[in-house]
Amino acid sequence: MDADYPAKGVKFARRNTDWTVFDGFAFTTGEIATSSGIAKSTVDAVVDAFTFQDDGNSTFTSLSDYNAANAFPILSGEGDARILLLYVSLMEALYDSPFYWMNADKAYRSKASENRGAFTEDFTADRLKAVFGPEKVFLNVDIWETAAKKTKLGEIDVLAVIGDIAILVQAKSKKLTLDARKGNDLQLQTDFKGAVQDACDQGVDCTKHLLAGGAFIADTEGNEITAATGLTKIHPVCVISDHYPSLTFQAQQFLNVESVQGMERPLVCDIFLIDVLAEFLNTPLRFLSYLELRSAVGDHIALSHEIVALGYHLKRNLWMGEYDYMALDDDLSVDIDIAMAARREGIDGQKTPPGILTDLHGTSVGRLIGEVEARSEPRALAVGLELLKLSGRSAVQLSRMIDGIVLDAKRFGKHRDVTFAMEKDKTGITVHCNFDPDWIAANSLKQHCERRKYSTKARKWFGVSVSPGAGEYRFGLVLDYEWKRNFQMDVKVATLPAPKSIDYLERAMFGEAQLTPGRNEQCFCGSGLKYKKCHLLKG
């Protein structure tokens, strides 16, 4: 075959040396004016404000120096043509650059700072209202020593209350200085103190007053906020108006927080995380559950940004399980990026990241969580938060067992229950299903949970009562206290069989695998012999 010609039937496309994707990054101000209906002179002024200057980038001599390309991401072309190579750079410049413009105006500088702080507070409050409801979120809360309002004990930027749990937000608009961005350690710690540490300290002081009780909590008009009394748990959140990747790392390294009974570990984040949290965890129970799990994980995870932790949570639930430390990669946030683009920009993509928000649809546990979310009483919230800690697999297994006992209870008209322990987490769950009146059923569930908690020496145990047939949530309880020796309880649990794992219980209920009896139990073959003298010996 002649090397100058292809084989018969084979075609080659001619290479077009003039083809380029560069035109896809080019645009004109005239095109924007026509598309938007805005006067071209206005479009020119806005685009020019973000167009790279003719004097170049003289200050950018090292990686940590100020880079004019960040503030001016648009390049000039011929005529009114412009070139934008990275769209996200323009979005960052739109948010960040106006700060420096206004800060250069000495007469307006203080007002600009005031407005920036107000925006951070208002934006955070609006996003929390979307989750908890306007009546549960309070802006600019004052803590007074008495109702006479003579001595002020503290100020809270945003307070969200649900049941006996509150989210206490302190917002800061202070930016990192250029020296800090360059890596100046002393300046970095000074900036961190002004932007984060002071806000957290203020939040801790306010938390103490709220948990102690007795103070007069008032809104901006001086009216008492009665919902803020009787709180048992508070989640402090420090929100800053800036985004910079090292914030999470700095919080792990520099933040010093006093331990207070009833106060969770403070979450340090920017307003962009609050926006995303409220977008996906859009119910009070889901939102509170994430804050509780993130607090429990603390510094036992390595990550570049809080969005990564949220991405992992939406996939698998942010629960350490058998692990002591986890390093999370940035790609865990990809599903969030896709979902946000689909929701906000209308781009094709999955609007809900696959994982905990989708796995429980149609399951009994998912239904119970939904019913608990409709209530605000502390006991229901506590049970819901525990249910949300279950892994996806455990939640599905528990759902199947609940389906089994509710059908059995309705069919035979008798009490049915299921109990399993989670030894690693020093906790367990008991689910009751019966036709008993609430007061009888509640006492029975409480006694059962107390015995199980004591026999396993668990730190926490929770119980749920569901209705026969429908499996609807009736009530629940959470026992949370340290285990102590009690001789009366020793007698009560002496003959109580050890709780089984959820895998064992599922096999026992649905017969999906041959169960292995205990050594001294009767063998499953029906021989009448103990297992150790029958099939165990043969095995």
N, C-alpha and C positions, 0 to 999 in steps of 0.2 A: 504494500500500500504506500502510495506517495505521501511522504511526511508533510507536504505542503497543503494537503486537503484532508478534511475529516472523513470518517467512515460514512458509508451510505446511511441516510436517515438521521444522522447526528447534526444538530444545528448549534451554532455558537452565536451569542448575542454580541454585537459590536460594542466595544468599550467606549463609553462617552466620556472623554477626558474633561469636558466642560461641566459635567454634572456635579452639584454641590448642595449641601443642606444649609449652607450659610444664609440663604435668603429667608429661611424659616425663623431666623433670629432678628430680622430687620423689619422696621416699620417706619411710618412717617407720622408726624403730628397731624397732618391733614386727615389721614385715615382715622385717627382717634376722634378728631373733631366731628367727622361725618358720622361715625358709628355712635358716638355718645350724644351728639346734639349740643355739645358745649362749644362755645366760641373758640376759634383757633388760637386767638391771642392768649386766652386762659390756659389752653392746653400747652402752648409753647412755654408759658411761664412755669407751669408745674413740671413739665418734662425737663426743662433747662435746669431746674433746681436739683435734679438728680443726675445730671449729665456730667461726665468726667471733665474736669477743668483743663484748660490749655497749659497751665503751669506744671502739669505732671504730678508726680507722686514723690516729691523731694524728701518728705519726712519718713518714708518707708525704707529704712536701711537694715532692719532686722525683723524677724518673724513677729516679735512682740510689739513692734512700733505701730503707730497709727497708720492705717492703710486707707488711702483716699478712695480706693475701689469699693470699700464697704459703704461709704457715704454716697458715692456717685457711681452706681453700677451701670449706667447707660453710657454708651459711647456715641460720639458724633459721626455722622456720615455726610454724604454730599447733600446740600440743600437742607431740607427739613427731615432728612432720613436719620434714623437712630438705630442703634444695635443693642439688644439686651440678651446676653449669653446665659444668664441664670436668673430665672424669675423670682426665686426665693430671696435672692440678694436684694431685689427691689422691695419686696415685702418687708424685709428687715430694716432697710433704709427708711421706708415710709414711717415705720414706728419709732426708730431710734433718732434719726437726724433732726427732726423738729425740736428735740430737747436742747440741742446745742445752739440752734438758731435763736430760740427764746432765751437761753441762758446768756447769750451774748448781749442781750438788751438789758442793761443794768437797771433801768427803770421798771422793767416788767419781770425781772428775774424772780423776785420773791412771790409774785402772784402766780407765775408759771409753776413754781414749786408747790404752791398751795393747791392749784388746780390738778396737778399731777397726783398728789396724795388723795384728793377727793375722788378722782377718777378710779384709782385703785380700790378704794373702799366701796364706791358705788357699783363698780363692775362686779366685785366679789359678792356683794349683797344681792345683786340681780341674779347671778348664777345660782346662789344658794336658795333664793326664793323659788326658782324654777324647780328645785328638788323638794324643798321642805314646805313650800307654800308661803305667801306673803305674811300671813299671820304668825308664822313661827320664826321669822327672821327680823332682827332689830339692828338698826344702824346708829352708831354713836351713842353707846350705852354708858351711863355714869353709875358708879358704885359709891353710895353715900353711907356714912357711918350710921345715921338714923334718918327717919322720915323728915326731920327738920331740915336736912340738906345743908348743914353748916360745914361739915368736914368731908371732903371728897377723898375716897380711898383708892380709886382707880378709874380708868377709862378703857372701854372696849370699842374697837372700831366696828366690828360686826359680831353679832351673837345669834346663833341658830339653836333652837331648843326643840327637842322631840322627846316626850316622856321625861325621864329623869337623866337624860344625856344631853350635853350641849357641845357645840363647836364654837370655840372662842378664837376669833380672828384678829390679829394685829397686823395692819398693813403698813408697809414702808415704801417710799418712792426714791430713796437714796440710791445713786448709781455707783458702780465701781469707778475709781479714778484710773487714769491711763497708767499711772505708776503701778497700781495694783494689777492691772491687766498684763503689764510687762513682767510680773513675777516678783516685785518688791515685797518681800515677806512681811516687813514691818507695816508697810502701807496696806497690804492685803488684810492683815489682822485688824488694823484700824478701821478700814472700810467695812469689814465683816461685822465688827462690833456695832458700828453705826447703822448698818442696814439690817442685820439679823439678830445679833446677840441682845441688843437693847429691846427689840420688839419681843423676843422670847422671854426676857426677864420681866417685862411688863405683863405679858400673858400669864406667867407663873404667879405673879403677885395677885392679879385679878382672879385667877383660878382658886387661890387660897381663900379669898374672901367669899367667893360663890359657894365653895364646898363647906366652909365653916358655918354659913348661914347667919342670920341676924342682921345683915346689911340691907339697906334700902336700894333696890335696883330700879333705875329710872330710864325712860326713853328720852328723846331729845326735847319733849315737851314737859318733862318732869313727872310724867305718870308712872306709877309703879308697874314693873313687869313681873306679874305674879308667877308666870311660867318659869322664871329663873330661880324659884325657891325649891328646896328639896332635891337639888341635883346630887347625883351620886358618882357621875363620871363626866369628865370634861376632856375634849380633844383640842389642845391648843394648836393653832395653825398660823405660821408666820408667812405672809404673802408679800412678795416684792414685785415692783412693776417692771423690772428688767429681766431679760433672759440672758443667761450666760452659762455655758456647759459645766463649769466647775462648781456651781452652787451646791449640788448634792455632796460632792467630795469635800468642799469647805465645811459644810454642816457636820459631816462625820468627823472631821479633824479638829475643828475649832469650837464647836458649840458645847457650852457647859450648861447643863440643866439640873436644877435641884429636883430631887425625888420627892413627890408629893402623893400621898395616898388618895387615890381616885382620879389622878391626872395621868393621862397617857403621854407617851413620848411626843414632843412637838414635831409637827411636819413642817419642813422648810421648803417652800416652793415659789414659783412665779405665778402670775395671774393666768398664764396660758395653761398650766396644769389644772387650775380650778375650772377653767372653761371646758377642758376635755373630760375631767371627772364628772362634771354636771351633765355633760352630753351623753355619756354612756351609763353612768351609775345614777340614773335619774329618779330613784326612789330613796326615801330616807334610810331604809334598811340596807340597801346596797351601798350607799355612800358611807354610812357609819361602819359597815362591815369592813370596807376597804381601809378606812382610817385605823380601825382596831388591828387589822392584820398587818398593816404597814408599821404600826407602832410596835407590834410584837416582834417583827423581823429586825427592826432597829438597824444596827450597823453590821448585821450578819450577811449582808449582800453587797456586792461590788457592782456599780452601775454608773453610767455616764450622765444620766438624767432621770428624773422621776417618771417621765413618760415610759421609760423602759420597764420600770417596776409595775406600772399600770398595765402595760402590754402583757407581761407575764401573768398578772392577776386575771386578766380577761381570758387568757388561754387556759390556765390550770388552777387558779386560786392561789393567792400569795400566802401559802402555808408551807413552812419549812419541812414539816413531816419528820422523816428520819435524818434529814441533813442538818449540819451545824453551820454551813456557810455555802453561799451560792454566788457565782459570778455570772451576771446577766449580760448577754450581747445586745448590741443596739438593734439587731434585726427583729427582736421581739416586738418592736413598736411598729413594724411594717403594716400590720393589719389595722392599727389605729390610724396611720397615715392614709391608708386607702379608704377607710370608713369615713374619716373626716372630709376628705376630698369629695366623696360621693354625696355626703350630706350637705356640705356647705357650697360646693361648686357644681353639683349636678353631674359629676364625672361618673362614668360607668364603673361599678364596683360594689362589693358587699358592704352594706351600710351598718351591719352589726358584726363585729369580729366574732368568729366561731369560738366557742368555749363556754364559759359559765353562764353567759347570757342566752345561749341557745340550747345547751345540752339538757336542761331540766324542763324544757317545754313538754307538757303532756304527762309529766311524772307526778306522783303523789307528793314528793318533797317540794317540787316546784309549785304545786298548788298550795301546799301549806305555807310556803314562804310568801306567796301572793296574798293569802288570807291574813297572815300576820302583818304584812305591809299596810293593810287597810286599818290597822289598829295603832294606837299610840301609847297604850298602857305599858309601863316598864317591864312587866313580866313577859308580855308577848314579844316585845323588842328583844329581850334577853334570849328567848328561845329562838327567835328568827336569826339572831347573830350567830348562835351556835350551829344552826342548820346550814348557814352559809359557809361555815368552816369546813364542811364535808368536802372531800375530793369528789370529782365528777363520778368516778366509779362507785364510791361508797354511797353517794346520793342515789344513784340508780338502783343499787342493791337494796338500800333501805326502802326505796319506793316500792319495789316488788314485794318486800315483806309486809309493808303496810297494806298494800292491795290484798295480800293473802289473809291477814288477820281481820280486816274489815268485812270481807266476804264471809269468812268463817263465823264471825260474831253475829252477822245478820242471819246466816243460814241456820245456826244452832241456838241462837239466842243466849249465848254464854260469853263470859269474859275471855278475851284473847289479848295476849301481849307479846312483845318481842324486846329483848335486851341484848346489847352488845357493848363491849368495852374497847377503848383505844388506849392500850398500855403506854405507848410512846408519849401520848399527850396527857396521860393521867386524867382521863375523862371517860365518859360513857353516856349512853342514851337508853331510855326505857320508853316504849310507846304502849299505851293502854287503849283498848277499844271495848266498850261495854255500854249497856243500856242504863246503868246506874244514874241516879240524880247527881248533879254536879258536886254537891257537898260530900257525898259518899265517894264518888269517883276521884275527887281531888285528894281526899284523905288516903285512899288506897294507893294512888300514884305516889304521893309524898312518902309514905312508909316504904314502899317498894324501892324508890330511888335512894332513900336513906340507907337501907340495908345493902343495896348494891354498891353504893359509894363507900360504905364502911368496909365491906368485905374485900374490895379491891384496893383499899387505901388511896382512892383517887382524890385529886384536889378539887375536881368539879364534876358534877353529874347533872344532866338535865332530862326532864321528862315531858312527854306530850300525850295528851288525851285526844283521841279522834272518835268521830261518830261511826257506828256500824253502817255498812252499806255504802254511804256516800264518802266516808273518810274525811269529813270536814273537821277543821281545827276547832276544838272545844276550849281548851286552856292548856297552859304549860307551866313549868317551874324550872328554876335553876338553883342548884345547891352549890355554893361556892365558898368553901372554908377549908382550913387546914385539917388534916386527919389527926385525931387524937384517940388514944386508947379509951375504950368504954366497956366495962365488964358486962353490963347489961346487953350491949350490942353484940358482944362476943357470943353470948348464949343465943341470941336471935339469928345469927348468921352461921351457927355451927353446922347446921345441916343444909345450908344453902349451896346448891351446886355452883361451881365456878362459871362465870359468864363465858360465852363462846365468842369467837371472832365472827365478824360479819360474813366472811366466806363460808365458815362452817354452818352458820344459821341458814344461809341461802341454800346450801346443798341439802340441809335437813328438811327445809320447807318444800323445796321443789324437786328433790330427788335427782339432781343433775349429776351426782357422782356418789359412789359407795362411801358411806361414812365409816370412819375408823373408830370403834368404841374404845373406851378406856381399858387398861390391862385387866381390871377386875370386873368389868361389865360382861354381860352375856354376849357371846359371839353372834355376829349377824347372820350366820348360816343356819341358826335354829337347832344346833346340836345340844343346847342346854349347858354347855361347858363355858367356863370363863374364856374370854378372848385370848388371854395369855397361854391357856392350855389347849387352844384349838388352832385357829388360823394364824395367830401370831407365831406359834411354834412351827407350824407348817411353812410359814413364810421365811 
